[in-house]
Each structure stands twice: as C-alpha cells, then as structure tokens.
C-alpha cells in the first residue's frame, strides 16, 4: 500500500505525522523529499499558463530572406 502525506519540518528538525492508515507493528518505508517552491517557478517562467494565439500559422516566415526563391 502506498500513502503520501505532505508535512512541514518543525523548528527542532522533527516531523510529526498523525492519522496514518497503518496498524501498530506494521513495517513501513519512509522516504523524504523536498517539495518544489511554486513561487520561484512563476518568476522563472512568467508566460507559463497564458493562452497562445497563432496569427496566420500556415503563412511562410521570412520568405523574402531566401535568395534561392528570387
């Protein structure tokens, strides 16, 4: 059985977990990973999540810059 929970580290460096779906004596594996900070991500990618609009998506781009076509 896999169970995930998010918790904060207490000032004294401990983690307290309550209401776990396991019984006394069950063997469990504890893996601790950091959670990415979403506030810094928004500043790095300021356009993420904004709508994209394509004007004339099938028109050629910089066609006049190609000497072979002249």
N, C-alpha and C positions, 0 to 999 in steps of 0.2 A: 504494500500500500504506500502511495506517495502522498505526502501532505506538505503544503507550503504555507508559510506564515511570514509576515513582514514585522520586524521588531526594530527598536532603536537601542543602541548601546547606552547603558546607564552611565552617569558620571564616574562611577567607580570601576567601569570596564566590564560590567556584567550584563547579561541578557536574561530577562525573566519571561518565561512562556507560560500561559495559562490555557486551560480548557483544551488540551491536546487530545486527539481521538485515539489514544492508545491506553492500554491497561498497565497496571503496575506489574513490573517484571518483564515487559516486552523489551526486546532488543531493538534499538533504533540506530540509524546512522545520522550524524549531524554534519551538515556541510554549510559553511557560512560564506556568503559572497556579498560584495558591496552592491548597492543599488545605484544606477546612474542618476546623476543630478539633472533633471529635465530643464532647470532654469538656465544652465550654461549651454545646453544644446540649442535652445531657441535663439541665442545670440550668435552662435556659430552658423546657423542655417536660417537666416531671417526670412527667406522666401518659402521655406518648407510649409506645406499645407495650404498655400494660396492657390486659387484656381489658375489654370493655364489656358490661354486663348491663342489659337494659331490663326493668323490672317493670311489667306491665300497659301495654304500649306503645300499645294502642288505646283506653284509657280517656280520657275528656275531662280536660283540665287546667284548673283554676280555673273550673269550670262555675258555681259559686255567685257568682263575682265579676261575672257579666254580669246587669245589671238587666233587660235585654230578655227574658231567658228566664224571669223570675219571674212 
